[in-house]
Structures are given as structure tokens and as C-alpha cells.
Amino acid sequence: MSNLPTMGRVLDALAEHVRLSTAAAIRHLYAVDTYEEIKDPRMLENGQKYVAVGVEKVVKHGNYGQRPPPLNLSTKVENTKHQKLPPIKARYKKDGMNSTSGSEDGKKSEDEYRTRHKQKKERKEKENEAAIPTKPVSHKRAAKDKKSKNGSVTFNPETGMLRFYIRGRPISLHAPTNCDNYELDQVLPAPEETLKLEWVYGYRGKDCRSNMFYLPSGELVYHMAAVAVLYNVQTKTQRHYLDHTDDIKCLAVHPDQVTIVTGQVEGHAEKQGQPHVRIWSSDTLETLHVIGLKDFEIAVACVAFSRFDGGELLAAFDDDNDHTLLLYDWKNEKKLLQQKSCPDPICEVEFHPMENTVVACGKQQVLFFEIEDGQADKKMGLFEDNERPAFVVCLTFAENGDVVTGDTEGNIFVWSKDDRKVIKAIHDAHEGPVFGLARLPDGSFVSGGGRDGKIWQWDAEYNKQDLEIQVPEDFGPVRMLEPGPEGSIFIGTTENAIVHGTLGQLAKFDPLTQGHSDELWGIAVHPHNGQILTCAYDKHVYMWDPQTHALLWSKQLQEEAHSACIHPDGEVAVIGTRDAKWLVLDLLQNGQVIFEDTDGKEQIECVEFSPDGSRLAVGSRDNSVYLYNVTDSGHQFDRIGRCTGHSSYITHLDWSMDGQYIQTNSGDYELLYCKYWNKNVHIFLKKTPLSL
């Protein structure tokens, strides 16, 4: 509520009672009697008159809000910009005759008109009160409701209807049938049961970099959504850091290999929903420090602890237009530096291991920030005779302190730590971008290609070795490389998977976790074995085993998937897509498509089988629900009708236990009901439940 502009709150309050056809043009509202500007819905009073000031071109006499001189309606207004307007006359009708306010008859007619209007309004209010007996709302609750643009809540004990507002729209819901009375002020105790996060599937590799690290504890730390995950490679268990209020965008590990820093995007919480960084312990999962709540504008793009001094400093880049560099004494939660860096995106940041220098890479550049006396002296890396790539996307350091970078043109450049020049260029190191670089304990390097899916090893002199590893295409291109114990390596991919293996000529990689690489909207649980089916905009359907957390099988579709349900017999699943198609998959054949159909021309929002599996309801974005008879355990579908009545797209639907009734929600918060008839008819949805 507090996030809305002042005028927006007032208009939302007015919209509950009157129709405003020009609400978008209104900028100010003033009381006629006091000339006071209305800045809060609580200032509105019944029976009062207000003047709305908008963006229309009108004749203006000073600023409204100041008491003007007496207005003479018979005086013509002179204005060079606008056409001269005729005098304004108040007109009232009586006995078919028009009269003006300039005569005694006109004055008398005006008084009679106002009296009749007031009496009519009072009669209407009394009739409404008699016709709709409502439970009075307590003063405490009413005061709270006045602050909300959604208005007050009322309950009608005779009809059992609960009425409230969502974004200015009146919503009526039926209370449970066993509810004799509804106490609006009653606050029920919270349930004793709580939810505990068990497992996180996937890893954010599609659009994040340098965000997966192996710890001495034997755990791999990475992030997904708003959760930082600690995955134990040996025991195959997870621990979770859950204190972030929105998606984590970046992650770094302190030189002590215990302290972790994570940065998040802008969230929804009033206070800590602002972009900020959190520093926490990987041993206890305790938050140690929260930094930068008012320092970041968009999101924390990347973070890094200093190395030369044992990790006393923390550097972070904002994802704002200036990609601001911020430097902190994180233990004392003190900001040391805030400086604009450049208008182009920053992909990765690291502290130099031997000096107080921040090295960052991004669009067509490598930047060196020398920190001294509270200032950052920015210097550009010099490409010399080498063509600038579109993006420099990853970096690491050689044993002698030289900087090694990979870019989107497939190049690996080595930069001198002394003069910031390219001293060695390896062109076409990969076919396509070099997304991942990592230095191994023996001083050699490995690089990962984003298009060819290969991993190459280079010796300390940057000579390519015979070792070549091909990452299976199913896991996606390489995003990040992290050395593991005993010559092993962890690979994060752009398809949000993490695979683990040992470097060697016949290296085999096993997936540690996999996930969807685009928005996930459809999910369904198998009715018999508890397996979980998911589908997403990446055109993939996955079947998961919740016991082992393994991916059992996957199916790639031709369309982006949006919704899913499984037949009660457990043999088939229905997938709704974004292009009005819905598909039937054979679950016994690892998702083979056995049937498809199209309803309408818009996205299939939801699909649901009746409890006995004899019918299928398909909710579309065209505001309709399409009904089908289902036979042969979900292998045969015959359309029998269409339900209409919503004024917005279908968001959810479900069946009654006997399969005769459907209730549906829509995008404009409407709840409607319909009854199933076993014949080919056009069915209209109703606003009230149908009697059983």
C-alpha cells in the first residue's frame, strides 16, 4: 500500500464507489469547501464535494489549493491561448422548463431539486440496509480497512457471503457450510506444523557466473532462486541458507573457506527487500552481517573478498546504469568507497591475489581498479593489436599474478600484472565463447567452451594438452569450472545442471543436480508412486524421483509448456502449451506423445482430470473451459462442450469429488461455478454454487 503514489491511493478508494472514466488523467483532488488537497483515502468524506485537476488544457486562475477571489460567472474570461468561453450557468429542470440561478424562480427550483435529491438518496440507503443485512464491522477493523485500497470486509450471515475488495474490484466468496458466524476481528492461531525445505533441484547457471565453489568441508556451495545450497558430494545431502528475501545473483567464498557472501536482486519486502549482500557462515548457516541495504539500486551483480590481506575487504558491483563499484570493511559494516565504473555491464570481479587491486571484466573491456587512500584509480586493460571481443566473461589468475581471461570470441588472453597489456593471445581456443576458466593445483589451467561443449587443459606455459573432454549435450554448454578433490572437477552448465567427474582421456561425468533453464509453471504429482512431473518454457518435461532426487527421464517438446496434470490411473499426463495445444504423454513410455489437440488460439492456462478420470477440463487464456470425455485410462478423448462466462483468462480450476461440478478462478479475481451435463452443450458459468 505504501508503495503506491499518493494520487493512486486516492483513485483506488474512489473507484470502489464511483466509475472514473478519466482516472488516468487526474493528478490532484481538492475539497471544494476547504481548498485542501486530498492526499490520503481517509480524508474522503461522504456528502462532500471535490474538484479533480488533471492534464486537460483548461483555463487556469492561479494554483488550486489557495483561496481564490469571488468568482463572477457572468464575466467572460480573456485568454490568448484558448478560445473564449461563454458564461457558466447552472441549469435545473422543473416541470419540463429550464431555469437559471440568476432569478428567484431559479433559486427556488435549485433548492427544491437539492431537497428531492437528498430525500431520494436517504430512501435508497434505507432500502439497501433493509435488503442486505450485514454484520457490522468493529471500529478497529474498519480503521485498518480504511488504510487499504481494497476497502472493508463485510459478512452477510443470511446468505453466508463474504465480500471484500482486491485492487478496487468487489469480490464475493461463500463461507464454509459449517460456518455459522464469521468473526472479522478474530485472529486464529498459526498452525503448529511448519514447512521445511528438503531439496533444491537445479543450479542458476543460465544467467549467472562464478557462483559455484568447492569447500574443504566436502560441500559444493551454489545458489538457486533465493536459496544458497550446500551440497555434500559424498553423502548426497543438502543444507540451505534461507535468509535472502529474493533471488540471489552472485556468490563468493572468503579465503578462510568458511565465510560466504551472497548478493541479491531487489525484492518485495519493505525493508530487506532492497538489493543487498549477506555474509554468513557455511558451518552454522548463521547470518553474520547484512550490508548495503541502501547502497544498491537494481541488484548486486558480482562480489569478491580481498586476497592480499586475508579477506578484510569486500568489493561489489551494482547492476545500475553506472555499474557502481562499492568497497566495504565488511567486519565493521563500513562503506569505504562508492564510485561509478562504466556504463557497460560487468560480468565478473576478483581481487588480485598479490595487491590491493580489483580486476573486473565485461563488455569489450578488462578494468583494473587500484585502491589507495579511499579512492579507486580505474585503468583500462590494453588489447594492443588484438581485436576487442564483444564480452570478456570470465577471469582467473596465474601463479605469478598475471590475469587470464576468456571471451565470447573463443579467445584466451593473458594480461601482464605490471602494465595491463595482453602478453599472450590464444585465438580460437574454443569454437564459440570461453565461459569457464580455472587454475588447477599444479599450475595448469582448464577452459570450457560455451558452444562446443568441450573442456581443454593447458599447461603453466599456456600450451594445449592432449586432454579433451566432451560434456554430454543433454547437460548443456559449460558455464563454470571448479576443481575438486583428487583430480576431479565440477562443471556448472547453462542448462542449470552440475556434473562431476575426473579429468582423464575417458572421463565420465555424472549429474549432481539438474533443473529447468526457463520459467517453470507446470507441476503434477503421480497418484501412486509420488513421482513429480514438471514442465517449463524451456520445452522440456521432466519426471523426478523425490526419494533419490534423481531425474528419471526427460522429454523435449516442440512447444513451450505451461501446465500439467496426471490421470488418476497414472498412465498418461496432459501438458498444456503456450500456443493453444495440449499434449497427452504416455508415462509408461518415458513421455512419448500419443495424442494432441488444440483449443482456442491462446495459451492453455490449466488442465485437470475429474477425480474418477472420466473427464478432462482444459482452461484457456481465451476465458473458456473446454470439456472432454475420457476413456481407455486416458488414451481416448472426445470433446463434449465449452464453459464460458468469465471476463478474463482462466487461472485455476478444480472438480468436486463427484465430478459433477467445476469451480474456476480468472485473472480478474472472479470465482465462478458450472455443472457438468453428459451431452454436447454450451455451458455457462455461474457466480453462485449450484445446489447438489
KAURZI-V849350 format. One record per helix or strand of 3 or more residues. SS is the DSSP state (2 for helix, 1 for strand). FROM is the first residue (numbers start at 0). TO is the last residue. If there is no record, write none. Layout:
ss->SS from->FROM to->TO
ss->SS from->FROM to->TO
This chain:
ss->2 from->5 to->14
ss->2 from->22 to->24
ss->1 from->25 to->30
ss->2 from->40 to->42
ss->1 from->49 to->53
ss->1 from->90 to->93
ss->1 from->96 to->99
ss->2 from->103 to->130
ss->2 from->138 to->145
ss->1 from->153 to->155
ss->1 from->160 to->165
ss->1 from->168 to->173
ss->1 from->211 to->213
ss->1 from->218 to->223
ss->1 from->226 to->231
ss->1 from->236 to->240
ss->1 from->247 to->252
ss->1 from->258 to->264
ss->1 from->276 to->280
ss->1 from->286 to->290
ss->1 from->298 to->304
ss->1 from->312 to->317
ss->1 from->324 to->328
ss->2 from->329 to->331
ss->1 from->333 to->338
ss->1 from->345 to->350
ss->1 from->356 to->362
ss->1 from->364 to->371
ss->1 from->374 to->379
ss->1 from->390 to->396
ss->1 from->402 to->406
ss->1 from->411 to->414
ss->1 from->420 to->425
ss->1 from->433 to->438
ss->1 from->444 to->448
ss->1 from->453 to->457
ss->1 from->463 to->469
ss->2 from->472 to->474
ss->1 from->477 to->482
ss->2 from->484 to->486
ss->1 from->487 to->492
ss->1 from->497 to->501
ss->1 from->509 to->512
ss->1 from->519 to->524
ss->1 from->531 to->535
ss->1 from->539 to->544
ss->1 from->549 to->555
ss->1 from->560 to->565
ss->1 from->571 to->576
ss->1 from->580 to->585
ss->2 from->586 to->588
ss->1 from->591 to->597
ss->1 from->603 to->608
ss->1 from->614 to->619
ss->1 from->624 to->630
ss->2 from->631 to->633
ss->1 from->635 to->643
ss->1 from->649 to->654
ss->1 from->660 to->665
ss->1 from->670 to->674
ss->1 from->680 to->683
